[in-house]
C-alpha cells in the first residue's frame, strides 16, 4: 500500500508543478499582455504534459524499485530461515573437530611424560594420539554442509556482512580440511596442530552471528503464522 501512496504523492506533485507553471506562464502574463492568449496556451499544455509524464515515470520507477527490494528481502528471509539448521550443524561439527584436536594434543603430551618401555612405544603412542584426533576432525569436516553462492547472494539483501562471514568460514573449513589429510597429518608439528584448532574455532565464530540472526528471523516468521 505504501508504494501506491508514493505514486499518489508523485501525481499530486505533478499537478502542483503544472499549476505553478500555468500561473507563471499564463495567468500572470495574460493579465497584461494579450499576446499570450494564443499559442502560449498550447505551449503551457505541452509543458504541463511533459512535466506530468516525467513525474509519473519517476513515480512508477520508484514503485517498481520498492517492489523489487521488498521481494528481494522476502526471498532473503525465507532463505535465511532454511539455513538455520545447516549453520547450526556446521557450528557443532566445527566445535567437535577443534575439541578432537585439542584432546589429541593432551593425549600426545601424556604419552611424552609417561615412562614407556622403549622409544618405539613412545613414538607409536604419540602418533596414534595425533592421528586419531586428526581423523575425527577430518571426518567431521567431511560432513560440513555447503552454502551455495546463490544462497549467499540472496541473503546479502538482508546483511552482506553475514554472507561474507559464511563464505569466509567455508574458506577456513576447506583450508583446515586439506591440512587434516590422514596421509600427512601425523607429520604436522604441535604448533601447526594448535593453529589448525584455532582456525576451526575461527570458522565456528564466523558462523555464529549469521546463525543467531537467522534464528531470530525464523522465530518472527513462526510467530506471524
ABEGO torsion letter per residue (X at the ends): XAAAAAAAAAAAAAAAAAAAAAAAAAAAAAAABAAAABAAAAAAAAAAAAAAAAAAAAAAAAAAAAAAAAAAAAAAAAAAAAAAAAAAAAAAAAAAAAAAAAAAAAAAAAAAABBBABAAAAAAAAAAAAAAAAAAAAAAAAABBBBBAAAAAAAAAABAAAAAAAAAAAAAAAAAAAAABAAAAAABBAAAAAAAAAAAAAAAAAAAAAAAAAAAAAAAAAAAX
